[in-house]
Amino acid sequence: MSLWAFALGVALAALLPAGCTTRQPGETAAEVHRRHERVLRLDTEMMMSDIDRFLLLDKPSMLNNRRIP
C-alpha cells in the first residue's frame, strides 16, 4: 500500500508545474531573466528590511545634536 502511495506522490510531483521556473506563453529568455532578477532583488530588499526591523535599525534616532540646558 505504501509503495502505491509513494508512486502516486512521485507521479503527482512530476505532473505539477514547477512554479516560477516555467516560462509563460510568449515570454522570451530575456524576460524570464529580468523577472528572476526582479524577484531576487525584491526578496533581498524585504529580507534586509526584516533584519533592520529585528535589530531596531529601522527607526530614526531620537538623539539631538544640541545640548538642552
VEXKEDO-979364 format. One record per residue (C-alpha): residue number from 0; z, y, x. Coordinates in Angstrom, 2 decimals, decimal comma, always signed. Example, Ala and Ser with C-alpha at 12.3 -4.5 7.8 and 13.67 -1.06 7.14 Angstrom:
BEGIN
<node><nr>0</nr><Z>+7,80</Z><Y>-4,50</Y><X>+12,30</X></node>
<node><nr>1</nr><Z>+7,14</Z><Y>-1,06</Y><X>+13,67</X></node>
//
This chain:
BEGIN
<node><nr>0</nr><Z>+0,00</Z><Y>+0,00</Y><X>+0,00</X></node>
<node><nr>1</nr><Z>+0,88</Z><Y>+2,45</Y><X>+2,76</X></node>
<node><nr>2</nr><Z>-2,40</Z><Y>+1,69</Y><X>+4,54</X></node>
<node><nr>3</nr><Z>-4,31</Z><Y>+2,72</Y><X>+1,41</X></node>
<node><nr>4</nr><Z>-2,27</Z><Y>+5,92</Y><X>+1,14</X></node>
<node><nr>5</nr><Z>-2,96</Z><Y>+6,70</Y><X>+4,78</X></node>
<node><nr>6</nr><Z>-6,69</Z><Y>+6,06</Y><X>+4,35</X></node>
<node><nr>7</nr><Z>-6,75</Z><Y>+8,26</Y><X>+1,25</X></node>
<node><nr>8</nr><Z>-4,95</Z><Y>+11,04</Y><X>+3,13</X></node>
<node><nr>9</nr><Z>-7,42</Z><Y>+10,88</Y><X>+6,02</X></node>
<node><nr>10</nr><Z>-10,36</Z><Y>+10,94</Y><X>+3,61</X></node>
<node><nr>11</nr><Z>-8,97</Z><Y>+13,97</Y><X>+1,76</X></node>
<node><nr>12</nr><Z>-8,28</Z><Y>+15,79</Y><X>+5,02</X></node>
<node><nr>13</nr><Z>-11,87</Z><Y>+15,18</Y><X>+6,13</X></node>
<node><nr>14</nr><Z>-13,27</Z><Y>+16,46</Y><X>+2,84</X></node>
<node><nr>15</nr><Z>-11,20</Z><Y>+19,62</Y><X>+2,62</X></node>
<node><nr>16</nr><Z>-12,75</Z><Y>+22,79</Y><X>+4,05</X></node>
<node><nr>17</nr><Z>-11,38</Z><Y>+23,91</Y><X>+7,37</X></node>
<node><nr>18</nr><Z>-10,27</Z><Y>+27,34</Y><X>+6,10</X></node>
<node><nr>19</nr><Z>-11,24</Z><Y>+30,32</Y><X>+8,21</X></node>
<node><nr>20</nr><Z>-13,24</Z><Y>+28,25</Y><X>+10,67</X></node>
<node><nr>21</nr><Z>-16,03</Z><Y>+27,60</Y><X>+8,19</X></node>
<node><nr>22</nr><Z>-18,85</Z><Y>+30,09</Y><X>+8,00</X></node>
<node><nr>23</nr><Z>-19,71</Z><Y>+31,84</Y><X>+4,77</X></node>
<node><nr>24</nr><Z>-23,29</Z><Y>+31,57</Y><X>+3,49</X></node>
<node><nr>25</nr><Z>-25,48</Z><Y>+34,17</Y><X>+5,19</X></node>
<node><nr>26</nr><Z>-22,87</Z><Y>+35,02</Y><X>+7,83</X></node>
<node><nr>27</nr><Z>-24,13</Z><Y>+35,38</Y><X>+11,39</X></node>
<node><nr>28</nr><Z>-22,31</Z><Y>+34,24</Y><X>+14,51</X></node>
<node><nr>29</nr><Z>-21,60</Z><Y>+37,87</Y><X>+15,42</X></node>
<node><nr>30</nr><Z>-19,97</Z><Y>+38,47</Y><X>+12,04</X></node>
<node><nr>31</nr><Z>-17,82</Z><Y>+35,37</Y><X>+12,47</X></node>
<node><nr>32</nr><Z>-16,79</Z><Y>+36,59</Y><X>+15,93</X></node>
<node><nr>33</nr><Z>-15,90</Z><Y>+40,07</Y><X>+14,60</X></node>
<node><nr>34</nr><Z>-13,92</Z><Y>+38,53</Y><X>+11,73</X></node>
<node><nr>35</nr><Z>-11,96</Z><Y>+36,31</Y><X>+14,11</X></node>
<node><nr>36</nr><Z>-11,25</Z><Y>+39,25</Y><X>+16,45</X></node>
<node><nr>37</nr><Z>-10,06</Z><Y>+41,34</Y><X>+13,50</X></node>
<node><nr>38</nr><Z>-7,75</Z><Y>+38,57</Y><X>+12,27</X></node>
<node><nr>39</nr><Z>-6,25</Z><Y>+38,13</Y><X>+15,75</X></node>
<node><nr>40</nr><Z>-5,79</Z><Y>+41,91</Y><X>+16,16</X></node>
<node><nr>41</nr><Z>-4,09</Z><Y>+42,26</Y><X>+12,77</X></node>
<node><nr>42</nr><Z>-1,86</Z><Y>+39,24</Y><X>+13,39</X></node>
<node><nr>43</nr><Z>-0,80</Z><Y>+40,70</Y><X>+16,76</X></node>
<node><nr>44</nr><Z>-0,06</Z><Y>+44,09</Y><X>+15,20</X></node>
<node><nr>45</nr><Z>+2,05</Z><Y>+42,51</Y><X>+12,46</X></node>
<node><nr>46</nr><Z>+3,92</Z><Y>+40,35</Y><X>+14,98</X></node>
<node><nr>47</nr><Z>+4,69</Z><Y>+43,40</Y><X>+17,16</X></node>
<node><nr>48</nr><Z>+5,88</Z><Y>+45,29</Y><X>+14,08</X></node>
<node><nr>49</nr><Z>+8,22</Z><Y>+42,41</Y><X>+13,20</X></node>
<node><nr>50</nr><Z>+9,57</Z><Y>+42,29</Y><X>+16,75</X></node>
<node><nr>51</nr><Z>+10,15</Z><Y>+46,06</Y><X>+16,77</X></node>
<node><nr>52</nr><Z>+11,99</Z><Y>+45,82</Y><X>+13,45</X></node>
<node><nr>53</nr><Z>+14,13</Z><Y>+42,94</Y><X>+14,75</X></node>
<node><nr>54</nr><Z>+15,02</Z><Y>+44,89</Y><X>+17,91</X></node>
<node><nr>55</nr><Z>+15,67</Z><Y>+48,05</Y><X>+15,83</X></node>
<node><nr>56</nr><Z>+12,94</Z><Y>+49,95</Y><X>+17,68</X></node>
<node><nr>57</nr><Z>+11,04</Z><Y>+50,95</Y><X>+14,57</X></node>
<node><nr>58</nr><Z>+13,30</Z><Y>+53,86</Y><X>+13,56</X></node>
<node><nr>59</nr><Z>+13,17</Z><Y>+57,30</Y><X>+15,18</X></node>
<node><nr>60</nr><Z>+16,07</Z><Y>+58,24</Y><X>+17,40</X></node>
<node><nr>61</nr><Z>+18,79</Z><Y>+60,34</Y><X>+15,81</X></node>
<node><nr>62</nr><Z>+19,77</Z><Y>+61,82</Y><X>+19,17</X></node>
<node><nr>63</nr><Z>+19,48</Z><Y>+65,56</Y><X>+19,59</X></node>
<node><nr>64</nr><Z>+18,35</Z><Y>+67,20</Y><X>+22,81</X></node>
<node><nr>65</nr><Z>+20,61</Z><Y>+70,24</Y><X>+22,18</X></node>
<node><nr>66</nr><Z>+24,35</Z><Y>+70,49</Y><X>+22,56</X></node>
<node><nr>67</nr><Z>+26,31</Z><Y>+71,12</Y><X>+19,41</X></node>
<node><nr>68</nr><Z>+29,31</Z><Y>+73,41</Y><X>+20,04</X></node>
//
